[in-house]
Amino acid sequence: MELSQRLDLGGLELGGEGGEDKAPSSGDVFGRLAELVDTLGGSDITPTTRLDEAGLTSLDRIELAVRIEEEFAVRIDEHVYATHDTAGELARYIEEQQ
């Protein structure tokens, strides 16, 4: 069974209310990213929180990448994590890739 099949992604909201499909603003992307980290059992994060200090295990980071892809339609891998050290940098990367 693949990791994406084991994840319970049914609770994630993937679209806007009432069928609206607008691009999220900067604060929205970071806020949604922070919620994903919180859902995975990580600590509360700020834009300056280093990802390696967010309380996520290596398996959590993989799961976070899968959820980011589902939520934002942006592919994340270890190279992205390595070059975007903080949660704010990762949120900006996600925005740029949308």
Contacts in CASP RR format, 6 or more apart in sequence:
PFRMAT RR
TARGET T0000
AUTHOR 0000-0000-0000
METHOD contacts of the structure
MODEL  1
MELSQRLDLGGLELGGEGGEDKAPSSGDVFGRLAELVDTLGGSDITPTTR
LDEAGLTSLDRIELAVRIEEEFAVRIDEHVYATHDTAGELARYIEEQQ
3 62 0 8 1.000
3 63 0 8 1.000
3 66 0 8 1.000
4 66 0 8 1.000
4 70 0 8 1.000
7 63 0 8 1.000
7 66 0 8 1.000
7 67 0 8 1.000
9 67 0 8 1.000
9 70 0 8 1.000
12 67 0 8 1.000
12 70 0 8 1.000
12 71 0 8 1.000
14 70 0 8 1.000
14 71 0 8 1.000
15 21 0 8 1.000
16 22 0 8 1.000
23 98 0 8 1.000
24 32 0 8 1.000
24 72 0 8 1.000
24 95 0 8 1.000
24 98 0 8 1.000
26 91 0 8 1.000
26 92 0 8 1.000
26 95 0 8 1.000
27 91 0 8 1.000
29 72 0 8 1.000
29 91 0 8 1.000
29 94 0 8 1.000
29 95 0 8 1.000
30 47 0 8 1.000
30 87 0 8 1.000
30 88 0 8 1.000
30 91 0 8 1.000
31 91 0 8 1.000
32 71 0 8 1.000
32 72 0 8 1.000
33 45 0 8 1.000
33 68 0 8 1.000
33 87 0 8 1.000
33 88 0 8 1.000
33 90 0 8 1.000
33 91 0 8 1.000
33 94 0 8 1.000
34 44 0 8 1.000
34 45 0 8 1.000
34 87 0 8 1.000
36 64 0 8 1.000
36 67 0 8 1.000
36 68 0 8 1.000
36 71 0 8 1.000
37 43 0 8 1.000
37 45 0 8 1.000
37 54 0 8 1.000
37 56 0 8 1.000
37 64 0 8 1.000
37 87 0 8 1.000
38 44 0 8 1.000
39 67 0 8 1.000
40 56 0 8 1.000
40 60 0 8 1.000
40 63 0 8 1.000
40 64 0 8 1.000
40 67 0 8 1.000
41 55 0 8 1.000
41 56 0 8 1.000
41 60 0 8 1.000
42 54 0 8 1.000
42 55 0 8 1.000
42 56 0 8 1.000
42 60 0 8 1.000
43 49 0 8 1.000
43 53 0 8 1.000
43 54 0 8 1.000
43 55 0 8 1.000
45 54 0 8 1.000
45 87 0 8 1.000
46 87 0 8 1.000
47 86 0 8 1.000
47 87 0 8 1.000
47 88 0 8 1.000
47 91 0 8 1.000
48 86 0 8 1.000
48 87 0 8 1.000
48 88 0 8 1.000
49 86 0 8 1.000
49 87 0 8 1.000
49 88 0 8 1.000
50 85 0 8 1.000
50 86 0 8 1.000
50 87 0 8 1.000
51 61 0 8 1.000
51 81 0 8 1.000
51 84 0 8 1.000
51 85 0 8 1.000
51 86 0 8 1.000
51 87 0 8 1.000
51 90 0 8 1.000
52 85 0 8 1.000
54 87 0 8 1.000
56 64 0 8 1.000
61 81 0 8 1.000
64 76 0 8 1.000
65 75 0 8 1.000
65 76 0 8 1.000
65 77 0 8 1.000
65 81 0 8 1.000
68 74 0 8 1.000
68 76 0 8 1.000
68 94 0 8 1.000
69 75 0 8 1.000
69 76 0 8 1.000
72 94 0 8 1.000
72 97 0 8 1.000
72 98 0 8 1.000
73 98 0 8 1.000
74 93 0 8 1.000
74 94 0 8 1.000
74 97 0 8 1.000
74 98 0 8 1.000
75 97 0 8 1.000
76 90 0 8 1.000
80 90 0 8 1.000
80 93 0 8 1.000
81 90 0 8 1.000
84 90 0 8 1.000
84 92 0 8 1.000
84 93 0 8 1.000
END
